[in-house]
């Protein structure tokens, strides 16, 4: 359980992983796809993923869907 309010808001920005055929193909390249809050910036996404999964994030790509 996370008690820090700032860190908790970062973790809440990640909603769920996206599992489709295209994203399954990216798993082989160690690339993962998540749905995140629309107003979240790349730095926040990076720190949340690093905290949740205990990994080192190299790069974050974002896409705004219509």
Secondary structure, 3 states (H helix, E strand, C coil): CCCCHHHHHHHHCEEEECCCHHHHHHHCCCCCCEEECCCCCHHHHHHHHHHHHCCCCCCCCCCCCC
